Amino acid sequence: MNIIKIWYDELQTVFHDVGIILFVVILPLAYPIIYAYVYTPEVQRDVPVAVVDDSKSALSREFLRKTDATPEVKIVSYCTNMTEAYSRLERQDAYAIIHIDRDFANNLSKGKQTSVGLYCNMMSMVYYKCAASALSNVSIAMNRKIKVDKYLKPKTERESQIMQTPIDYKYTSLYNPQGGYAAFMIPPILMMIIQQSLFLGIGMSMGRNREQNGGFVIPLSPYYKKSVEIVLGKTLFYLLLYIIHAIYAFIVITKVFTLPQLGHYWDFILFVIPYIIDCCFLGMVLSYMIFRREDCMLIFVFMSLPLYFMCGLSWPGSAIPEGIRYFSYIFPSTFGLNAYMRISGMGASISDVSFEMKGIAIQICVYFILACLIYTRKIRKMLHKEV
Amino acid sequence: MKEVIIRIFKIGLREIEIFSHRPMYLFVIIIAPLFCLIYFTQIMKRGIPTKMPCGVVDMDNTSTTRSIVRILGAMQNTDLKEHYSNFSEARKAMQKGEIYAFFYIPKNTTEKALSSRKPEISFYTADTYYAAGSLLMKDLQTTSELAGLAITRATLTAKGVPSSMMMAILQPITIETHPLNNPTLNYSVYLNNIVVPGLLFLIIMLFTAYTIGYEWKMGTQKELFKMAGESSTIAIAGKLWPQTLLYCLIMVLIDVYFYKYLEFPLNVSLIRIICAGLLCVFASQALAVFFFGIFLTLRMGMSACSLFGVLQISVSGFTFPLTAMKPIFQYLAWVSPLRHYYMLYVNQALNGFKLVYAWPSIVALLIICLLPLTILFRLAHAFKNVDYKP
């Protein structure tokens, strides 16, 4: 019964405090929209490139025409020499230079290997990837034709096709068919927002209690007697609120911004409830350090990015050093982001994310005990003072 | 003039006094940025992720297909982890997060290839893991291409083409890539040069708004205003100079660590990139004062700073290019110190372009530094009439 009272108490305090409402209601609703909006164009198309064509031959022009026709790059200027092209790079009118050698066509007709140079401004990997993949695709296509027309001399159209690609291949980008940025950035961000806003909200309400109750984290009420009840009561409040946020993220955001949606609803619910509980418990443990309500922003906000990198989504998990990997197991986000990504984006079932669920289960136990111990200590301290 | 300096100095001393009572301040200003510096450079220590787990489904299992699999296993980015017996097993492994990609060779591939019936092999990447997916894709594509070329090579040998001519026939046009100034595609150079300063600017914005708002929270704003001789400029300047010194020190430390210790590419003098960094530090502070001046409450001021500070890491456009974002973010980027830092870094440190091309960013940063002038009157009003609201 006390749990319900504590739950109601928390509800009352939070909804009378604009600052906390900002973090536990408005932030989880607004941030996903802002982020999804930033990344919805999904892909970079038509990276501007400059061209220096020293060959000026039919073949070099064919090569450039095909390059210009790729979705990835767009030729914005034809320069007479490299110095001129480089000045385009400096002015950022173009991000890459394609250089075709003077004996490009000569070499090809003589049956020698020839090369096309790509000089890329490395300010963004995206530009480099676009330019490199466009050129490599064009060269593969042209190589096939040259090889067949010049050397293999097929007799029929069908034979020519077979000679061009004796073994065909097909590439399928699973779970993110358009190769978009949003589809891999947003889902983990959604779960990160849940964790961080919970930390902020719980930290802030803790700071508020300290400020209002003269340094004590527990209100002077008769039913705040048992630490287990306090922890559960508070968690109940945040759990109910955040399930709404989570469902909002899983359904509304995913739908509105057309992110990959392969997950089953119940798999998601089964995952997200423990995840929220886990975040709540850790939030209570961490808020032990919060003495003033605004302090939590200083500590928690900047942590989001290191935590995001730690979980092995944008930076592959196999490349993360051992030490950091074990360190990352402290935080719910490591498991939560991976599990959510695979459930919602890749259609994994709850048993496919069993490793992550075990991690979350262990964390729940550990942080529950820690949170209870902290509150027990606080209650004792308070009783001591009162006496 | 002398009086002004004395006032600023005295307010600064008062600020240091506040600092000494709160160890958390030191954590936020010094330990947090340095932690980020070490953490991010450690996590990307190897530069580019190599040997990422990949699977293969070889339904054909002949000596030809096995040699294709061997080619794949020898690729730089691929760590051939597992052979799966069918497609759905491989897909399951992908959903479990064990592999990032897999290669599929259907039954009768060899037979079809030898009888010119154009078999089709395929490969799949989990592009929810973007970096891993796209790096592995390159390897898988090369392998597939090579598989076909091996057949052509056999045909050509049968026709009596000498092996010295072989490469010119198989691959007449090659692409020579020159990633300028980052030849090894080092991700640490690419990301950390922006991520670490970005987090520093975020911390600066938050902390600047926090320390100013703290006066209202403690109810000491009137006392401060009196000390400053009823001038909000002096009050703010006095409050901020001690932390500014610390920020500058950390910015210099970051640059020295990057360019001297880790030897990231640097094509201008170290002083120049340090100056760019310091200018951005001041701009971040100015922006924080500006935000606080607009909202006049600690809570909203800090919220605005954290929203902007976090968002500018995305909007600076070093991962997903700004040129592909919606126009509203392209305008927003003009007031983002991190965006300008990124432009200056690319222009100067990375590429060593002429300084002429950097002036739009420098001017923009100087204008951002002047933004607080527009809200001084509001601050003065707040010092006199506004009380802390939780």
Interface residues (C-beta under 8 A of the other chain):
Chain A: D17 V18 G19 L22 I34 Y35 Y37 V38 Y39 T40 P41 V43 Q44 R45 F63 L89 E90 R91 Q92 L108 G111 K112 Q113 T114 S115 V116 G117 L118 Y119 C120 N121 M122 M123 S124 M125 V126 Y127 Y128 K129 A132 L135 S136 S139 I140 M142 N143 I146 K147 K150 Y151 L152 E159 Q161 I162 M163 T165 P166 I167 D168 Y169 K170 Y171 T172 S173 L174 Y175 N176 P177 G179 Y181 A183 F184 M185 P187 R208 E211 P260 M289 F291 R292 R293 E294 D295 M297 L298 I299 V301 F302 S304 L305 P306 F309 M310 L313 S314 W315 P316 G317 S318 A319 I320 P321 I324 N338 M341 R342 G345 M346 G347 A348 S349 D352 V353 F355
Chain B: M24 F27 V28 A32 F35 C36 Y39 F40 Q42 I43 M44 K45 R46 P49 T50 K51 M52 P53 D79 R91 K92 M94 Q95 K96 G97 Y100 T109 A113 S116 R117 K118 P119 E120 I121 S122 F123 Y124 T125 A126 D127 T128 Y129 Y130 A131 A132 G133 S134 M137 L140 Q141 S144 E145 A147 G148 I151 T152 T155 L156 V161 M165 M167 A168 I169 L170 Q171 P172 I173 T174 I175 E176 T177 H178 P179 L180 N181 N182 L185 Y187 Y190 V195 G198 L199 L202 I203 L206 F207 Y210 G213 Y214 K217 L298 R299 M302 S303 S306 L307 G309 V310 L311 I313 S314 V315 G317 F318 T319 F320 P321 T323 A324 M325 K326 F329 Y342 V346 N347 L350 N351 F353 K354 Y357 P390
